[in-house]
Amino acid sequence: MPSVTQPDSPNAKDINDKNSDDNLSRDKLYELLKQREQCWWQARQQLISRKERKLFWYGENSLMMWFLWQLVSYVIVAMLLMLLSKLLGMMLPVWQYIALFAVQTVIFIVMLSLKGRMANILQRKIDKDELQREEALNEMIILAEDSLYPDVHANSPISLRQLYEYFDQSFHLASLHCLLQREVDTGRIILTQKQTEAEVLPPDLADDELNEHASEIIYKSTL
């Protein structure tokens, strides 16, 4: 990030006067940062998706949902059988219908008995996603310490919108906000706009919320 200010500003001059090796190194750091940001974003999306699935299928009120979906499956199977019978012009004996629904019920009972085990398997996947997300975030922070953070401090005050547009929208708003929140937490940057709920929202919703306020979210260095 050479500069997000005008070329004739003092901050821009200080940054652009670096030698070519430093600029090349900075470009590589930003490229690596983009790669890790994509990994973090995907891990965050997958984590939220699996948490929602666990809450839906294995939460406190999940038993009722299991029975509801089983009833829906009975209806779907019955409708399919009626449609096939009409199209093929044949009628199955009543006992075959009963046998089919009995098999369907047995499968449901087996799955219900394995509910706890399946919940544990899903929880292990969630724990793995948590670890991958944290690893990717830590790697992002390490890369940002030698690239993004110094440039933000050098060009302070700067808005989230300016950063986003400078990178040609190659980073997500939520990713930039998450990285810079670390500097806010340490006191090296002051956020001159009230905190948003972006960190607890699903990735796409977080980006939408930040997009509405990106020009108002301004980072001011205290260094």
PLY file of the C-alpha trace (Angstrom):
ply
format ascii 1.0
element vertex 223
property float x
property float y
property float z
element edge 222
property int vertex1
property int vertex2
end_header
0.00 0.00 0.00
2.21 2.88 -1.20
-0.22 5.56 -0.05
-3.88 6.44 0.07
-3.22 10.19 0.23
-2.35 12.55 -2.60
1.19 12.26 -4.00
2.14 15.75 -2.85
1.25 15.10 0.80
4.10 14.61 3.34
2.91 11.13 4.31
2.75 9.95 0.74
6.24 11.32 0.06
7.68 9.48 3.06
6.23 6.17 1.91
7.03 6.51 -1.79
10.68 7.39 -1.10
11.40 3.81 0.01
13.78 1.81 -2.18
12.52 -0.70 -4.74
13.43 -3.73 -2.60
11.26 -2.45 0.23
8.38 -1.83 -2.17
8.75 -5.32 -3.63
8.75 -6.80 -0.15
5.67 -4.76 0.78
3.86 -6.00 -2.37
4.64 -9.59 -1.42
3.37 -9.03 2.10
0.12 -7.62 0.78
-0.26 -10.52 -1.64
0.22 -12.99 1.21
-2.21 -10.97 3.31
-4.85 -11.25 0.60
-4.36 -15.02 0.43
-4.69 -15.44 4.19
-7.70 -13.12 4.21
-9.47 -15.41 1.76
-8.67 -18.43 3.95
-9.96 -16.59 7.04
-13.12 -15.51 5.22
-13.91 -19.04 4.00
-13.19 -20.55 7.43
-15.47 -17.96 9.05
-18.29 -18.68 6.59
-17.98 -22.44 7.10
-17.85 -22.04 10.88
-21.02 -19.97 10.99
-22.79 -22.36 8.62
-21.95 -25.37 10.79
-22.93 -23.57 13.99
-26.30 -22.75 12.47
-26.71 -26.37 11.37
-25.89 -27.63 14.84
-28.36 -25.24 16.43
-31.07 -26.29 13.99
-30.59 -30.07 14.14
-29.09 -30.60 17.60
-30.21 -27.62 19.67
-32.58 -27.59 22.62
-35.72 -27.63 20.43
-34.27 -29.84 17.73
-36.28 -32.95 18.67
-39.49 -31.26 17.56
-37.83 -30.34 14.24
-36.76 -33.95 13.72
-40.34 -35.18 14.11
-41.65 -32.39 11.93
-39.26 -33.21 9.12
-40.12 -36.89 9.44
-43.80 -36.07 8.93
-42.87 -33.95 5.92
-40.87 -36.85 4.51
-43.91 -39.14 4.84
-45.96 -36.67 2.81
-43.25 -36.27 0.16
-42.85 -40.03 -0.27
-46.63 -40.51 -0.48
-46.91 -37.82 -3.16
-44.06 -39.34 -5.16
-45.64 -42.77 -5.01
-48.98 -41.38 -6.18
-47.27 -39.50 -9.03
-45.33 -42.60 -10.16
-48.43 -44.74 -9.99
-50.29 -42.25 -12.16
-47.48 -41.91 -14.70
-46.73 -45.63 -14.93
-50.37 -46.68 -14.67
-49.81 -49.26 -11.97
-51.04 -49.68 -8.43
-48.97 -51.12 -5.58
-50.59 -53.34 -2.97
-51.41 -51.71 0.35
-48.92 -53.87 2.21
-46.08 -52.52 0.04
-47.02 -48.96 0.98
-47.06 -49.96 4.64
-43.70 -51.73 4.29
-42.17 -48.67 2.66
-43.35 -46.35 5.42
-42.20 -48.89 8.01
-38.69 -48.91 6.52
-38.73 -45.12 6.49
-39.71 -45.12 10.17
-36.94 -47.57 11.08
-34.37 -45.37 9.32
-35.67 -42.37 11.26
-35.42 -44.24 14.59
-31.86 -45.32 13.81
-30.85 -41.75 12.91
-32.56 -40.44 16.04
-30.64 -42.90 18.19
-27.41 -41.68 16.59
-28.32 -38.03 17.12
-25.83 -37.52 19.96
-22.99 -39.12 18.02
-23.70 -37.03 14.92
-23.80 -33.90 17.09
-20.36 -34.77 18.47
-18.98 -35.28 14.97
-20.32 -31.91 13.89
-18.89 -30.27 17.03
-15.44 -31.64 16.21
-15.72 -30.09 12.76
-16.74 -26.80 14.38
-13.73 -26.95 16.71
-11.48 -27.58 13.70
-13.01 -24.61 11.88
-12.46 -22.45 14.97
-8.79 -23.42 15.00
-8.37 -22.75 11.28
-10.05 -19.37 11.62
-7.82 -18.38 14.55
-4.68 -19.56 12.74
-5.61 -17.59 9.62
-6.38 -14.49 11.70
-3.07 -14.73 13.56
-1.21 -15.05 10.26
-3.13 -12.04 8.93
-2.13 -10.00 11.97
1.54 -10.94 11.60
1.50 -9.89 7.94
-0.47 -6.72 8.72
2.11 -5.64 11.32
4.65 -5.16 8.53
2.29 -3.85 5.85
-1.22 -2.63 6.63
-0.70 -1.19 10.13
2.31 1.01 9.31
0.58 2.40 6.24
-2.63 3.15 8.12
-0.64 4.96 10.83
1.32 6.88 8.19
-1.87 8.02 6.44
-4.00 8.65 9.52
-6.76 9.71 9.75
-8.20 7.38 7.15
-11.63 5.88 6.61
-12.54 2.27 6.03
-13.98 3.30 2.66
-10.65 4.76 1.54
-8.80 1.58 2.45
-11.38 -0.58 0.73
-11.27 1.42 -2.49
-7.48 1.66 -2.49
-7.19 -2.13 -2.57
-9.66 -2.25 -5.48
-12.12 -4.09 -3.22
-9.80 -7.11 -3.09
-10.29 -7.28 0.70
-13.63 -7.62 2.42
-14.70 -4.69 4.54
-15.23 -7.02 7.49
-11.68 -8.33 7.14
-10.10 -4.88 7.16
-12.28 -3.83 10.08
-11.34 -6.97 12.03
-7.62 -6.40 11.48
-7.74 -2.75 12.44
-9.86 -3.53 15.48
-6.74 -5.11 16.97
-4.93 -1.78 16.77
-7.99 -0.12 18.30
-7.95 -2.61 21.18
-4.27 -1.90 21.87
-4.89 1.85 21.88
-2.64 2.59 18.92
-5.65 3.63 16.83
-8.77 5.53 17.83
-11.99 4.58 16.05
-13.93 7.79 15.59
-17.28 6.09 15.03
-19.43 3.95 17.30
-18.74 0.23 17.20
-20.79 -1.92 14.85
-22.02 -5.48 15.31
-20.05 -6.67 12.28
-17.87 -9.08 14.27
-20.82 -11.17 15.44
-22.75 -11.13 12.16
-22.42 -13.69 9.35
-19.73 -12.57 6.86
-22.07 -11.34 4.13
-24.28 -9.43 6.56
-21.22 -7.93 8.23
-19.99 -6.60 4.89
-23.41 -5.12 4.12
-23.58 -3.35 7.49
-20.06 -1.98 7.20
-20.72 -0.84 3.64
-23.40 1.52 4.92
-21.01 3.20 7.37
-17.59 2.68 5.75
-17.09 6.39 5.04
-17.96 7.27 8.64
-15.64 4.67 10.19
-12.39 6.64 10.51
-9.16 5.34 12.03
-6.91 7.89 13.72
-3.43 6.93 14.86
-2.24 7.76 18.37
1.43 7.15 17.54
0 1
1 2
2 3
3 4
4 5
5 6
6 7
7 8
8 9
9 10
10 11
11 12
12 13
13 14
14 15
15 16
16 17
17 18
18 19
19 20
20 21
21 22
22 23
23 24
24 25
25 26
26 27
27 28
28 29
29 30
30 31
31 32
32 33
33 34
34 35
35 36
36 37
37 38
38 39
39 40
40 41
41 42
42 43
43 44
44 45
45 46
46 47
47 48
48 49
49 50
50 51
51 52
52 53
53 54
54 55
55 56
56 57
57 58
58 59
59 60
60 61
61 62
62 63
63 64
64 65
65 66
66 67
67 68
68 69
69 70
70 71
71 72
72 73
73 74
74 75
75 76
76 77
77 78
78 79
79 80
80 81
81 82
82 83
83 84
84 85
85 86
86 87
87 88
88 89
89 90
90 91
91 92
92 93
93 94
94 95
95 96
96 97
97 98
98 99
99 100
100 101
101 102
102 103
103 104
104 105
105 106
106 107
107 108
108 109
109 110
110 111
111 112
112 113
113 114
114 115
115 116
116 117
117 118
118 119
119 120
120 121
121 122
122 123
123 124
124 125
125 126
126 127
127 128
128 129
129 130
130 131
131 132
132 133
133 134
134 135
135 136
136 137
137 138
138 139
139 140
140 141
141 142
142 143
143 144
144 145
145 146
146 147
147 148
148 149
149 150
150 151
151 152
152 153
153 154
154 155
155 156
156 157
157 158
158 159
159 160
160 161
161 162
162 163
163 164
164 165
165 166
166 167
167 168
168 169
169 170
170 171
171 172
172 173
173 174
174 175
175 176
176 177
177 178
178 179
179 180
180 181
181 182
182 183
183 184
184 185
185 186
186 187
187 188
188 189
189 190
190 191
191 192
192 193
193 194
194 195
195 196
196 197
197 198
198 199
199 200
200 201
201 202
202 203
203 204
204 205
205 206
206 207
207 208
208 209
209 210
210 211
211 212
212 213
213 214
214 215
215 216
216 217
217 218
218 219
219 220
220 221
221 222
